[in-house]
């Protein structure tokens, strides 16, 4: 097979199994129309056969080229994901360059968790169904609910601690694909990228927030298009704060806030490999090295993404300089109904996890039956059940959206987002209250070693009728990670500002609620017209 690659105008590529695929390039629209999906000059799908390089197809699909270096057979495994991370990406942690995030102490634990998730995606049912469901467009209420249960299966692997598990960005790409016409001349790019990402099992994240105001037009300034040519756009500037960025295959970039009339160059939406030339990730200090059991496994990392004249080819461009399309991205694609479904499921799973930790701590300490502990645990159970019920209501109230696909009722999801920003910090307080001094004074893994001078005493001191000393110590270390240490503090801040400043989002929810429920509320009981006092 000979691919047209970067050819301008009209070119063709003949599959050895037969048939010609035409590649058209429109200078007017600055995008490629791809009747078959192309990636880096390779045809991703044809009617079966063998590629010119001698690569056999599987179900008519050629081996997909990773957004990291090299190629891998379809479907990608966790092991292949890990090997692909050593692709020359520029990741800086605490002033040093991380050569391979799959093996570095600061990042290896999280990389292994993601590899496990990708391996699970190859199974049938349960957690193995998460990938196909996350990338699915629902036609029925049952399919919406099934997508929610797939989100739940993923969240339960980590207790909801992964805010950027791959299913989150999968829902956003899926929303865009289901509303691809919103992107105008780039609609074909969006659809092709969605199909590529689904089939390649890409790990995606996004960087959408702008650096503080007042920056100049240098690298520390707001990301913008600095030039365009026949091959694509060139962007310069910074986006923040990209959770999971060092572990991702690709970054999605799009505006977080409404753009003004003078910000046309900032009206940009595209996908770019993390290893793209000119892209550097400046990360916060790692929480994994020397951290507790949760930090070592689930530190997603956060990074500033600095683009030093990074080239984005036209097939990866979704918006370029169109203010109306950029500012209408959320409403036009209904993406919040997709993304908030995933995040709301994760929120109730996380609340249930905190309840389980607090409950076990109370039992291990012998305080489970005391009125203060029962009251606190009851409150935490109420938080979890409230968040779960809002997801149930959103799924039960699903409807056909403006783009023709079934989506959740947005109002309960917005309510869950608003409440979780307030309730999660309260849940952490309850874990602190119940864990008490045990969060500070507990054995380390080294204290359990046969050579430890503390082992004998700790074995007696931390033993209970219902739990041994080693398991009690592990439980307290988990609770401390959640409620006391830096990992837990970062988790609490993340939930508090996940949808923006809590007071600002409460006002936004007021608008959503008023539009959805206001008319019925105003027409009820004594407020109804003609329903005056007797």
N, C-alpha and C positions, 0 to 999 in steps of 0.2 A: 504494500500500500504506500502510495506517495502522497503525503499531506501537502496541502497548499501552504501551510505554515503562515508566514507573515505577508504573503503575497497581497498586493493591492489589486483592486478591481475585482474580477471574477476569476476564480480558479476552481479546479475540480480535483477530487481525490478518489481513486478507484479502489474499492475493496476487492481483494483477491477472490472472495466468494461470489463476486458479481455485484453490479450496481455502482452508480456514480453518486458521490455526495458533493454538492456544490457549496462552495464557500464564497459568500458575497460580502463585499466591504463597501459601506456607504460613506463617502466623504461628507455628505450632507448631514447624516445623522451620527457620524463618528462612532459607529458600532458595527459589529459583525452579526449577520443573520445566520444562525447555525442550524440548518435542518437536522444535522447530527451533531452531537456534542463533541467539541474539540478541547483538548487541554495540552498546552505546550506542544502543539504540532501533532498530537496523537488523536486518532479517532477513537472515541470511547465506546461507541456502539455501532455495529453493522449487523449483517445477517448471518454471522458465524464464519468460521474459516481460520486462516492463519495470516498474521501480519507479515509485512515485508521483512521484519526482523526475525521471523520464525517463531513468534510468540503465538501459541494456540489460544483461541478464545474459550471462554466458559459461558455457555448460554448466550453466545453472540456478543459477549462483552470482552474487549481487549483489556489486558492488565492496565490498571489505572496508574497514572503517574502521580506520585505523592506531591503535595505542596512542599514537602521537605525534599531532601535530595534522594534521587534514585527512584526505582519503580518497585511495586509489590504486587503479588497476585491478588485477584479479587476472591473473597473479601479479605481485608486487612486484619491481621491478628494483633493482639497486644504486644507480642514480641517484635513484630515488624514496626509497630508504632514506636517502641522504645529505640530501636536501631535508627529509625528515621529522625530522631531528635538530634543526632550528631550530624548536623547539616550546615554548620558554619554560622548559625544564628548568633547574633551579638547580644548576649545577656550579661549585664553587669550587676553583681551583688556585693555590697559592702566594699566597693572600690576595686574589685577584681573581676576578671572575665571568667565566666563559667563555660568551660569548653564543651561539656556534654551534660545537659540537665538530667539525663537518665541515670547518671552515675555520681554526680556531685552530691555531697552530704546535704547541702542546702535544699536540694530539689528532688532527690531520688525517690523519697517516699511517696510524694504526690504523683510522680510519673508512674510508679508502679500501680497506684490506685486506678489511674486512668487506663492503663493497660488492661487491668482486670475488667473494667467496665466494657472495653471494646471486645474482650473475649466473651463476656456475658452476652453481648449483642448477637453473637452467632447462634445462641440457643433458641429454643422454641418455648414461648409462654413465659410468664413471670418476668424476671429481670431481662431475660433474653429477648423479649419482645419490645424493649424500650426504643430501640433505634427506629424500627419501621413505624412505630406509633408516633414518635416525636416528629418524624418527617411526613406524617400523613395529613391529608385534608379530609375532614369529616363530612359525611353526607347525612348522618343520622345522630340522634341523641346517644344511642348506644356506642357509636364510634367516638364521640366526645368523651364519654365516661371511660371507655377503654384507654384512651390516651391519658386520662388522669391516673388510671391504675398503673400505667407504664411509668409515668413520672414518679409515682409512689414507690415502685420497685427500685428505681434508681436511688431515690432519696434515702431509702431504708438501708442501703449499703453503708452510708456514712452517717446515719442519724440526722440527715438534713444539713450537714455541716458544709457541703459543697455548694456554694452559691452559684458557681459557674460550671456545674456538671454539663457535659456536652449536649444534653437534651434541651438546655435553656436556649442556646443560640440556634439549635435546630428548629425550634418553634418559630423563631423570628424569620429565618430563611424560608420556612414553609409558608408563613403568612405573606411574605413578599411574593412568593411564587404563585400563591392563590389569588393575588391581586396584581399580577405582573403588569397589567395594562396601565397601572398607575405610573409606571416608570417610562411610559411613552416609547421612544425609539430604543430604549435599553431593555425592553420587556423580555426579548429573547435571551439576553445575557443573564437576567435574573432566573428565568426558568432553567437554563442550562446549568447555572451554578448550583441551584437547589438539587438538581438530579445528580450532578457530580459529587456534591458533598454527602448526599445520602448514600450513594453507591460506594464512595471511597471511605466512608466512616471517618470523615474529617472531625477533628477536635477543633472547634471554633470558639473564639471569644470576640468581644468587641471593645473598642476604645472610643468613647463618645463625648466625654466631658472636655471642656476647654481649660487651658491653664488660666491663672488669675488675670483679670483685666489689666490693661496698661502695658502689656508686653509689646515689644517692637516686632518687626517683621522677620526677625532672625529665627533660629531653630527653636528658641523658647517661646515664640509667638504662636498664635492660633493656627492650626493646620489649614492650608489653603492651596489652591491650584496656582502654580507659578508659570506654567506654560502647557500648551497642547501641541501635538504634532500628529502625523499620520499613524503613529504606533500607539499612542495613548496620551495620558496626562502625566505630569510631573508635579509632585506635591512636596511641600516643605512646612515644617512646624511641628507642634507637639499635641498629642492627645493623651488624656489621663481619664481615669485611673484604671488600667486594664488588668482586671483580675484574671488569673490563669494564663496570662500572655506568654510566659516562658515555655509553657507546656503545649500551647496551641499549634496547630498546623498553619492556621491563617487567622488574620484579624479582619473583622468587619468594621468599617469606619462609616459613621453617619452622624448628622447633627443631633445634639441633645436638646437644644433650646431653639425657639423661633429666631430666625435670622432677619436682620434688617435689610432695607433696600440697598445699602452700600456694602453688603457682605456676599455678593454673588460668588466671589472666588472661594468662599467657605461653604458654599452649597454643594457638597460633594458626598457621594456614597460609593464605596468600592470595597473590594476584597483584595487582600495582599498576603502573600506568604510571610510568615514571621522571619524567614531567612532572606527576605528580599534585600538586595544591595542598598545600603544607605539607611536601613532601619536599625535602630538600637533601642534596647529595652533597659532602662535604668530602674532597678528593682529596690524595694524597701529591704531592710535587713530580714533575713530568713528567721522564721520562728521554729524551724524544724531542728536545726542543730542544737542539741542540748535541751530541747523542749520536752514536753510530756508526751504521752502515748498518742494523743489526738494530733498534736502539732506535728509530730514526725510523719504522720500519714496524710494529713488533710490540710497542710499549709498551701493554699492555692497560689500564693504570692500575688503581689500587685506591682504594677510597673508604669512608669512614664514611657510613652512610645514616641520616640523622636525620629522624625522623617527628614533626612538630609537629601533633598532632591531625589526622592524615590519615584521610580517610573512604574505606573500602573497601566498595563495594556488594555486596550478598549474592551475586550471581552470580559474584563473584571470590573468595568466601570458601570455603575447603575444610575448615578446622578452626577452631572457635571455642569455646575453653574446655573441650574434651574431652581430659583428661589421658591417658586410655587410648589413644585414637586417635593422639594426638601422640607418645606414647612408643613406640607400636607401628608408627610410620610406616615405618621401614626394613624391619623384618621382615615387616610385613603387606603391603607392596607389592613386596618383593624388589628395591627400587630400586638397591641396591649392585651387584647382578649386572649391571645395565644400565650404570650410571655407571662402574664399574671396568672394564668392557669397553672403553669409549671411552678412558679414561685410560691403560689398559695398552697399548693400541695406540699411543697418542700417545707413551708412554714409550719403546717400542722404536724408533719412528721418530726420536725425538729423539736417542737413543743412536747410531743409525746416522748421523745428521747430524753429531754430534760426531766420530765416527770418520772421516767423509769430510773434515771440516775438518782434523783432525790429520794424516790421511794426505797431504793436499795440501800442508800446511805442511812436512811431513818431506821430500816430494819437491822442493818449491821450494828448501829450504835445502840440499839435497844430502845429507841425513842419513838418507834412507829405508832405505838398506841397512845401516846400522850396527846392531850387536846391541842396544844400548839402545833405539833407536827401534823396531826390530822387536818387541822384547819388550813395549814400552808399547802399540804399536798392536795387537798380538795380544791383550793384556789388554782393551783397549777393544772390540775386535771380539767378545771373549767376553761382555762386558757386554751388548752389543746383541743377540747371538744368544740369550743366556739369557732376556732379556725377550721376544724374539720367540717363543721356544719355549713360554714360559708362556702366551702368548695362543693359540698353536696348540693346546696341551693343553686350555685352557679351552673353546675352540670345539669341539674334537673330543669333549670330555666333556659337551657340552650335554645338557640333560634338560628334561622337562616340569616347570615350576614349580608351586607350590601354586595359582597363579591361572590355570593352564591354558595358559600360553604357554611356548614354548621359551626357555630362558635358559642362559647359560654356566655351566660348573662354577665355583663361587665360589672354591674353594681355590687353584687356580693364579693367579687374578686377585688374591687377597689376598696371595699370595706375591710377585707382581710389584710390588704396592704397597709391601710391606715392603722388598724388596730395592732398589727404585729410590730410596727415601729415603736409602739408603747408597751405592748404586753411582753415582748421578748426580754427587755431589760428587767421587767418585774419578775419574769420566770427565773432569770439568773439570780436575782436577789433571794428568791425562795431557796434555790440550791445553796447559796451562801449561808442562809439561816440554818438550814438542816445539816449541811456539812460541817459548819462551825469550825472549831479549831482543827478538825481533821483535815481541812483543806490546806492548813499550814504545816501541821506536824503529821507526816505520814512516811512510811518507809519508801526508799528508792529501790529500783530493781537491783542495785548493787548490794543492798542490805539483805536480799534473799539468797545471795551467793553462799555456797558452803564455807568459803573462807572468811566471810564477813564477821567482824567482831560484834556486830549488833544483831545477828541473825537469831540467836537463842533468845535474847530478851524480847525482840520484836515478835517472835513467834508466839510468845506467851501474851504479850501486851495487846496485840491486835487480833488475837483469836476470839471468836464469839461462837455461841452455840450454832448459829445458822451459817457462819462463813469462816473459812480459815484465814490465817494471817496474810498469806500471799495474795489471796483473792481480795481481801479487805483492802490491802495496800493498793492493788491495781485499781479498785473502785474509787478510792480517794484520789489517786493520781488523775483519773479521768475527770472526776468532779472538779479538781483544782484547775485542770486545763480549761474547763468550761467556765468556771466562775471566778477564778483568781488570777491566772497567769496571762501573759501577753496574748496568747492565742485566743483566750476567751474574751479579753477586752476588745480585740479586733473583731471577733464575731458579733459582739453586742453593738459596736459602732456600725458594722455593716448592716445589721438588721434595722437599726434606728434610722439610717439615711438611705436605705435601699431605693426608695422611690423619691428621694429628695428630702429636704428639711421637713420634719413631721408637721409643723404648723402650716407650711405652705401646702403640703399634700392634703391635710384635713380640709382646707378650703377648696381644693380641687375635688375632693370627694363630695363636698357639699353640693357642688355644681352637678356632679354625676347623679347623686341621689335625687336632687330636686328635679332634674329633667326626667328621671325614670319613675319616681314615686310621687312627686309633688302633686300632679293633677288628681290622682286618686285620694291622696291624703286630704287635700283641700275640699274634696267633695264628700267627706265622711262625717257622720254624726252632726253635732251642733254647728260645724263650720259650713255645712251644705247650704246652698242658697235657699232662703225661705225657712231655714231651720232655726229661727230665732228663739228667744226665751219665751216660755209660756206666759 
